[in-house]
Amino acid sequence: GAELLVGNSESPSSIIAVRSETPSQSIHDYAENQLRAAQLQFSKEYNYRPWTLTGEEVTLTDWSQLGGPYDIAYPILAALRHAPKDELANIYDEIVFHRGRRAWVPQEEVKRPVEIMAPDNAPLWAIWERELIRINQRVTHWIAEHQRDDGQFWGGWNDDTFIPLGFPSMPLLGDELTRKAWLRLYDGLEEAGIFANGYCDIWPIDPLHITDFIASRGLMLSFGLGDPDVIERELKTSEQYLKRVTETNDRLEKEGAPPVIGNPEDRAREDITLVEQMESEILKYSNAHLNWYFGKTPDLDPYELADVDALTRRMRDMVLRCDSITEFDFTRSMIHTDGQGEGIGRYELIAAALGGSLQGRVGNDPPSIAVSWSGEKKIEDLARLVEYADTKELRIRFYNFTDDWISTKARVWRLESGNYIFTNEGFDDELSKIPVKKEAHRFSQFEHWIPPKTPCRWVIRQIEPIEREKELPDLAIGKGDVRLTSNGEMTVTVHNVGGAPSQKTDLIVEVDGRKVAEAAIPEMESPSSDFIARSGKIRFERIEPGKKLTVSLDPENRVD
């Protein structure tokens, strides 16, 4: 230590200064402590930075204001004064003083050089798609790994719903961590009672923020394809809001006014309230996604990637606009989450790897994608580019960055029932060049092997249709629908979540591979006509214990 003299030289005062044995650590601790106030204020500040409006220069020597948004600025400057190389302080300095709301790389720096390792024959579209997937996966995994037990992230129920909206590609590319996190968010929202029994009854609240709660909920039908819990949650909302919209339209009819149908133009009407308009928009939203799942929507226009180079450039630009500071802004900064709805290359990744589009905020356009994926160990190792998709044909390019063959599972979303020829183009081995005939239907899944470091194409083309109804039954058992008590009593809930009534079928219970019980499942109506959930319970008095319990629904595939 040392004695430090301060003040008047003739009558100085003194303080004892204690020198740290680890000065660098002390400086780091000082910066960390200073930044705590800035971090807390930044996470709750809605990007309000008054100095960007007034033009003032924020410095430590000329304070114009204290508190509020200035609690973001001054601690950063204080930390940098003594720790100019502190990583966190420099990140916040860049975000707060030099970048815009979403912390994208400034336009003048977008053309910065980047080094990417890739095989010489890798197509540019594949290289930039891989980088975009890597960014999306880093961001979504950080978010998923920091999800609270109740399903929220950090922005609250109102705003966290924008995260799945901004990053919908990852679950459909086979990222299970992200898929489960997005589904858990809406499970938690329901458990919290915000949309209890299908209806949002929280007041006071404005209609805009009620619709925020379900901003991305239609996507859950795609992420939880065939899950009765997900589908029946949407059915409850349709049922509840149909009652209210019907009451509104009955009143309007008596007044000689046109019905409210959930169109944006209705917002200007003076004969309905904002709440009545909001209710009609929610009903339209839920019904649109349910009707898509039931197979009741018209065929989509063909999807065709007209300009590969243009899409490649857009993917490249999104990668270059996103650096470690941008990723920090989407994750560790924990700033309000309603700014996440555009994601990072959201539209480009959907167009390239999935082929089509996915809904926007409370969007009535159901999924128009051509294909979804699962099964790869590392999603980023396989680049895919959907070139064309309609109801009878699907063409996809691939590039496998690894030294080994990669297996992926492709689920087709647009193809009508029929017999198809599956052809590989660009393969070196003769066996893979032989066309294969397979039967395919909507949502059929096929395993496909892609050779290492070889640009190739997969073509699926219908050779003959199979007559089959578009609207089909869909019997399902949810994750909590099999209940077994300690005395061996078992209850199984069976749902029909499809677009048509189901026929009679069977349910079989096996223990350790032995059939121990069987029950008949009666015919069951479809929810598609009135949007009311359909389910039934099967009870068994005693099921003998064992190591493995298996419940098989419709084992002979009687229900089409």
Secondary structure, DSSP 8 states (H G I E B T S, - for coil): -EEEEES-SSS-EEEEE---SSHHHHHHHHHHHHHHHHHHHHHHS-S--THHHH-----SSS----STTHHHHHHHHHHHHH-TT-HHHHHHHHHHHHS-TT----GGGTT--------TT--HHHHHHHHHHHHHHHHHHHHHHT--TTS--SS-HHHHTHHHHH--HHHHTT-HHHHHHHHHHHHHHHHTTTTGGG----SS--HHHHHHHTTTGGGHHHHTTT-HHHHHHHHHHHHHHHHHHHHHHHHHHHTT-----S-GGGGG-SSS-HHHHHHHHHHHHHHHHHHHHHT-S-----EE---HHHHHHHHHHHHHT--HHHHHHHTTT---GGG-TTTTTHHHHIIIII-S----TT-------SEEEE--S-GGGEEEEEEEE-SSEEEEEEEE-SSS-EEEEEEESS--SEEEEEEEES-SSHHHHS-EEEEE-TT-EEEEEE-BT--EEEEEEEEEE----SS---EE--TT-EEE-TTS-EEEEEEE-SSS-B--EEEEEEETTEEEEEEEE--B--TTTT---EEEEEEES-----S-EEEEESTT----
